[in-house]
Amino acid sequence: MIPTARRWAWGLTLVSLGAMVGCTAPVSRPTPAEIPAVTVRQELTVRALPIELGAVQFSLGLTARQQRLALADSGGRVLLLDTESLRVLWRAETGAALQAAAGTDGRDVAVISRAGRLLVLSEGQLRWQQQLTSEAFTAPLVAGGRVFVLGADRSVSAFDAQTGTRLWQRTRPGEPLVLREAGVLQTQGERVVASHSGRLQALNPDSGAPLWEAVVSVPRGVNDMERLVDLLGPAPRIGDQLCVRAFQTQVACLSGTTGQLLWSRAIPGERAVAADTDRVYVILANGSIQALRRTDGERVWESDRLKYRQLGPIWRLAKTVLVSDSGGWVYALDPTSGELQNRLRLTDEPVAGAIVLDPQRSLVVTRSGRVFEIKTP
């Protein structure tokens, strides 16, 4: 079995696929400064949705497909939503505890149980299930009549979405430790792009044959913890480019067609990045936020207003950049200057993930399973 490094708010805990083999490494943080009253420069509207989810213990970083969005909780409940009306189209109880977010192509929904089983549902009914060869912490990718799975061992497998037949599996030697967090598994044109340690690889979806590979970050250090390298998903896609964060080391953008590395910057941090046509938005390890020019990675601005806060997901809407913290606050930043435009409090708990529905709307899911819609004018 593959030991994994699980990230907590106060540090890293080593676990061995369910069995504790290490101890927490507490991190002392300076107390963040109080944020004074904010002059509202960007209106935000928030609506709590009557969607019944239980606790969500895994990370969400999903996108809608075909005006459909799948949500799942750790207890095994799965929902398919219409993204326009936010109406629940169907719901199902899998009867299995889940450890990764749901994936969908708008019709089929795929989830992964803690027992390492891939379950695929359609119209609220279980269509098939398959035992995986390793744990998986990344949402399955459902596309082109196939279901793709990124394992904790960083193997990539493809299954027929109708029958569950395994079509191919690509395995490679990996590092002894990986993060118990979502990696990169997504489409890029006619390719499937997946992370492997500090690398991105593009695969032929029909055969699993490699098309290109890009090195984002390389292991360094004298022990397994110091050598831990992993990419955090999702990787925002802007046209032909992909931008990605390597845990605690690099932020980089590369060509999705050739894998050519366009630029890379040493910026420590623990969160996936957000991006638009002009900039890449990055949360630093100390809670500062930077905007980098997407073409060359040069810094455009840096904001220290949220420094030393334990920040959660960061995402981009049409007129603002939104970021959450562990206390349930959501902050709006000006994309061009980093100026704080607004803030609001959803709950008193951390956000599990944010899903962009369209340029004006996003859904936010909290750790207890509460779901909110945040809109900009």
PyMOL commands that set and color helices and strands:
alter all, ss='L'
color gray80, all
select strands_A, chain A and resi 4-8+11-16+19-20+45-48+68-72+77-82+88-93+103-104+108-112+117-122+125-131+141-143+146-150+156-160+166-170+178-179+185-188+191-196+199-203+210-215+231-232+237-238+241-246+250-255+261-266+274-275+279-283+289-293+299-303+311-316+321-325+329-333+340-345+351-358+361-366+371-375
alter strands_A, ss='S'
color yellow, strands_A
deselect
rebuild
show_as cartoon
